[in-house]
Amino acid sequence: MQKAQDYITQHKDRFLEELLDLLRIPSISADSSHKDDVLRCAHAVAKSLQDAGADAVEVCATTHLKNGEQKDGYPIVYAEKIIDKKLPTVLVYGHYDVQPPDPLDLWDAPPFEPVIKKTKVHPQGAIFARGSCDDKGQVYMHVKAFEAMNKTNTLPCNVKFCIEGEEEVGSPSYHPWVKANRERLACDVVLCSDTSLIANDVPSITSGVRGLAYLQVEVDGPNRDLHSGVYGGGVANPINTLAGMIAKLINEDGRITIPGFYDDVLEATPAERDAMAQAPFDLQKYMDDLGIAAVQGEKGYSAMERVSIRPSLDCNGIWGGYTGEGSKTVLPAKAFAKISMRLVPHQRSEKVYELFTNYFKSLAPPSVKVKVTTLHGGEPGVTPINTPEYQAAFKAMEKTFGKAPIPKREGGYIPIVSLFKDVLAVDSILTGFGLNSDNIHSPNEHYGLFNYYKGIETIPYYFKFYAELKGRK
């Protein structure tokens, strides 16, 4: 792998400039006004793979069902390099779409005009731009690592790329496309970098992720907005009612009150909890970074356990009535909220949707009507750590970081983990190089130059060690 490492060193400036160009494309999948930008980004990713030496590069059209109708989705970029069918095949997954950048006024610089600045966490500099860490920067590590191996004739495994454009909206087209392309995607392992490290000096590999059940609720009161002086106190206010209903979803011990919600929760063993506790964690630093005076959550669990091995429920947004400048004394006709529930093994999103809907409607007084709409979701996943697939990642990170990585659970939702397990019968190895402090999904998202280059350096070693370990089987 030394030839590949030398190639990376020689071309690192170009690797950075190419990533900055990709970050300038506002590929916001949630905003239909950016449709052309998302498509343009797909073609840019395809060209980068073609330039790196991939074969059969294709921008694949997708569709999905929505409310019983077939809808066009954003394309999937597929590419492959098959050097010997007898060798193991690694499928690289990532996404080129990004979150909306709002609120724009909280960014220090325009979100799609990347700038590099030094920070306390990233003294070598970090790229500030939407998508820098989630997930364009981490996808591009794999493209450039592949280029380095391919151009130096050191690629030891077959490789396939499957880069989607709808991850940030729940991957509605990705699931049917994967199922329809089962044979095309056949592989031995999925390699994904859409997760994080514990710290730049504490390498880690994500061995499990939580699932997601995301929905929208609507509370309807009177048939029109009313004058709050004329009707206030005599007619149900949907905002007041909705706020009270949401407040009843979690009790004073931080437990979710939905009947049956915890029935399928896989409890972590004492040994697993002890292993998690070995990871370095400074609670005061954690609170200082977030600007909070205390943490809270489910009683009996640490802060890190609450965001990784335990389920959660959060209101992600609430609105209704008048929110403009000045005053308008209105009693609104409707109120809305978006609510997400993070799931752990062995919870299933469909069951949780049903449990939530039945319970939430039961909380409503007869003075209002309630509607619950499912938005998107998926299942949790756990990867075993005693396999060649995982051990190759362990050895690769140990090689480049100079210390053994720590297995960890992550609180975020990565739809492909359970999908690839169900459809392709393979595990996903989650070797992310971002940090939780990189502000993904928030203003001033950034990605350290150290992390970007460390990822490009580490990935070729994964291929090397995986080929060696699989050869021993």
Residue, then its C-alpha position, 0 to 999 in steps of 0.5 A: m500500500q505504500k505506492a497508494q500512500d505516496y500517490i495520496t501525498q502527491h495529490k492531496d492538494r488536488f483532492l481538496e480542491e475537487l471536494l470544494d468544487l463538489l461542496r459548491i453544488p447546493s444538492i438539497s434533496a428536501d427542497s424541490s427548487h434545487k432539483d437541478d442542483v441535485l441532478r448536477c451533483a449526481h453527474a459530478v459524482a459520476k464523473s469523479l468515479q469515472d476519472a478515478g478509473a471505475d468501470a460501468v459508471e451509471v447515473c441510474a434513474t429511480t422511482h418510488l410510491k407516494n400516496g399510491e402514485q409512482k413518483d420520480g426520485y433522485p438518481i443513484v450513482y453506480a460504478e464498479k471495478i471488478i479486477d477478479k471475480k474470485l476476490p472479495t467485493v466491497l460495496v461503498y455506500g454514501h450520499y451526495d444530497v445534503q440538508p437544507p442550510d437554514p437558518l442562513d443568518l447563523w452561518d458565518a459564511p454562505p453555506f455553499e461557498p466553502v471556506i477553510k478555518k482553523t479551530k480549537v478542535h481542528p488546528q490544521g483547519a476545517i472545511f466549513a460548508r453544508g455537506s462537508c462532513d455529511d456526507k460529501g466529504q466522507v464519500y469523496m474520501h472513498v473516491k480518492a482512496f479508490e483512485a490512489m489504489n487504482k492508479t498505482n495498481t494496488l487495488p486488492c479487492n473488487v469494488k462497487f459504488c452506490i451513492e444515493g441522492e435521497e438519504e436526507v429525506g429517508s431514501p424512499s427510492y433507494h430501498p426499491w432500487v436496491k431490491a430490484n438490483r440485488e444481483r448487481l449489488a452482490c458483495d461481501v461487505v458494505l463500507c460506509s463513512d456516514t458516522s463519526l469518531i469519538a475524537n481525532d486522537v480516539p479512533s472508533i468504529t460504529s458497531g450499531v445505529r438507532g432506527l427512526a420513526y418520523l411523523q407529523v401530527e395535526v390538531d384541528g379545532p374550529n373551522r377557521d381562525l378566531h379572535s382570541g378575545v371573543y372566543g378565547g377561554g371558550v373554544a379549544n386552542p389547537i396549539n395549547t392542546l397540542a403542546g399539552m399532548i406532546a408534554k404527556l409523551i415523556n414522564e418525569d423519569g424521561r421514559i416514553t409513555i406510549p403503551g407497549f413502546y419498550d416491549d421489543v427493546l433489546e436491553a444492553t448487557p452489563a458487559e456491553r454497558d461497561a465496555m461503553a463506559q471505557a470510552p473517554f467522555d468528559l461530561q462537563k466538556y460535553m455540556d460546555d460545548l452545547g452551552i447547557a447547564a445539565v443533561q437530562g433523559e431516561k433515569g438510570y442511564s448515562a448521557m452517552e447511553r441515552v443517545s446510543i443504546r436507548p430509544s428516544l422521542d423528540c418534537n422536531g418542530i411545532w407551528g400554528g397561528y400567527t408567528g409574523e412580526g408584531s401582534k395578531t390576537v388569533l385563536p388558530a384553527k390548526a396546529f402542527a408538529k413533527i415528531s421523531m422517535r429513535l429506535v433500538p434493536h429489536q424495535r420496528s418502525e411500523k409497529v412504533y407508528e401504530l403504537f404512537t398513533n393510537y396513543f396520541k389520538s387517545l390523548a386528545p380531548p373531544s374538542v379537537k380532531v387529530k391526524v397523524t401522518t407517517l413521513h419516513g423511517g427505518e430499522p436499527g442495526v448492529t454489526p458483529i465485531n468478530t468478523p473479518e469485515y469488522q477486523a479489517a476496519f480495526k486493523a486499518m484504523e490501528k495502522t493509521f492512527g497508531k492505536a486500537p479503535i473503540p467499538k461504539r454505538e451511534g444515535g443517528y439513523i442510517p437506513i442502509v444498515s438494515l436494508f443491506k442486511d435484509v436484501l444482500a445478507v451482508d453487514s455494513i462496516l461504519t468507519g466514519f471520520g467526522l466528529n459529533s462537534d462538526n455541526i452536521h445538520s446545523p449552521n456552520e457544518h464543517y469537516g477537519l482536513f485531518n479527518y478528510y486526509k486520514g480517511i483517504e489514508t485509512i481506506p486503502y488499508y481496509f481493502k488490504f487487510y480485508a483481502e488478507l483476512k478473507g483469503r484465510k477463510 
